[in-house]
Amino acid sequence: MTEPFSEFDWCWKPFADLSALDVYAMLAARSEVFVVEQHCVYGDVDGQDVDAWHLLVYRRSADARPVLAGYLRVLLPAAAEGTKETEDSDIRIGRVLTTAGFRGIGLGQAMLERTLGLVGEQWPGQPIRLHAQARLQRFYAGFGFEPISDVHVEDDIPHIWMRRS
């Protein structure tokens, strides 16, 4: 029996270590999912990527360039400083996505499990928060995240702030 997602490459890197192709794939996927699919016009390129760590999950292909299947970013407390929703001591997970061809296979769960492990190794004991789409509240609760705000609408989509201590 093969390991789940054994045909995927998991890349965990700070922005400075991303290749030009990584950045292109990341921004293209975020645009496709958050702007085009969700019909949401907003400034995705927000200046915070350069201080973030990024998880890019590529599906290997023998005959073509690897395809980005999933992505998320992790903002460290200093990178999130100055935003009213974030406490200075919290790490923040954001821009979580799986691309259309890779949904429904458990990739999002695997990405979050891996990210929580990596964050725990690199920054032990740090609380983590995220700004979840309200429809995903149960999903994130399964990883120990608890609501810390009311549901509110941002960019025409119901969201909720959640935190894991």
N, C-alpha and C positions, 0 to 999 in steps of 0.2 A: 504494500500500500504506500502510495506517495504522500509526502507531507503536503498539507493544504497550502496552496499558493506557491508551490515549489517552482513554478514557471515564471514567477515574478521576481524582480530585483527591487529591493527595499533600500532607498537612498535617504539617509538622515544626515543633513548637512547644514552648516550656517550659510547664509547668503553668499559670502565671499568665496565659498568653495563650489558653488553651483556653476555649471557650464552655461554658455550662451544658449545651448539647446534645452537645458533644464529650465532656464528662465522663460524661454519661449513657450515650452510645453505647459509650464505652470500658468502663465498668464493667459494662454489660449484656452486652457481648460476652465479656468476661473471665469473668463468671459463667456464661454459657451454655457456653462451651468448657471452662473449667477445673473448674467445680463440677458442672454438670449432665451434660455429655457424658462427662467423665472420672470421674464418680461420686466426686468428691474434695471432702470438706468441709474447708476451710481458710480462714484469714483473708486473703483477697485484698487487702483494703484495709489496707495495712501501714504507712502513714505515709510511704512513700518516693516516692509519686507527685508530691508537691508540689515536690520538688527535682529531678525527672527531666525529661528531654525526651521528647516523645511523637511517634510517627509514626502518624498515622491515615490510612487509605486508604479513600476513599469512592467508590462508583460513583454517578455522576451519573444522575439520572432526570428526564425532562422533566415528568412528571406527579405526582411525589411527592418527599418529602424524600429526600436522598441516603442510601444504605444503607452502613453500615460494612462493608467487605469484609476489611480487615486492620488489624492494630495491633501495635505493640511499644513498649517504653519503654527509655530509656537512662539509667542511673544514673551520675552523675559520681562521681569518687573520694570527695569529701566526703560525698555522699549514702549511699554504701555503707560508709562508715567504721564500724567497730565490729562488722561481721559477720565471723565467724571464717573464712568461706570466701573472703573478698575481700581482696586486697592493697590497701593505701591508694592505690597509683598506678594501679590498673586501672579502666577504664570498664567498666560491666557492662550487657550487653543482656539484657532479660528480657521476660516476658509476651508472647512472640511467638505470634501466632495469625492464622489466616485463618478467617473465618466459613464455616459449612457450605456455603452456596451458591457459594462462590468457591474451593473447593479443587480441586486438580488442573489449574490453568491457569497455574502458574508464578508466582503472586503472591507466595508466600513467598520465592522466590529473588529476585524483583525488589525486594521490601522489604529484604531483607538487603543486596543490592548497593547500593541507594540509601543505606541507613543507614551502611554502612561508608564510603561516599564522604562523607557529611555529617559523620560523626565525624572522619574524616581531615582534613577542611577546618577544622572548629572546634577540634579538639584533636589537632593533628598529633603523631605519634610516641607516642601513648598506647597501651599494651597494652589489649586488650579481652578480657574473659572472659564466659562464659555458662554457665548450669546447664542443660544440654540433657537432654531425655528421651533415654535411651540408644538408642532406635530411630532417632533422628535424627542420630546421631554421624557417619555418612557424609555426610549433607547438609551439616553444618557444617564437616566436614573439607574439603569442596570450596571453602570460603572461607578456608582456611588455619588453621582452629582445630585445635588438637591436644589430646588428653586430658591432664589434669593430676591426675586422681584415678581411683580404681577406680569401677566401676559400683556404685551404692548405691541403696537404695530410700528414696524420700521420698514421703509421702502415697500409699503403695501403688503407686508408679510408679517403675521403674528410671530413674535419672538419672546423669549424668556431668558433672563440671566440665571445661570446655574453655577454651583460651586462645590468643589470636592476638597475637604480639608486634609 
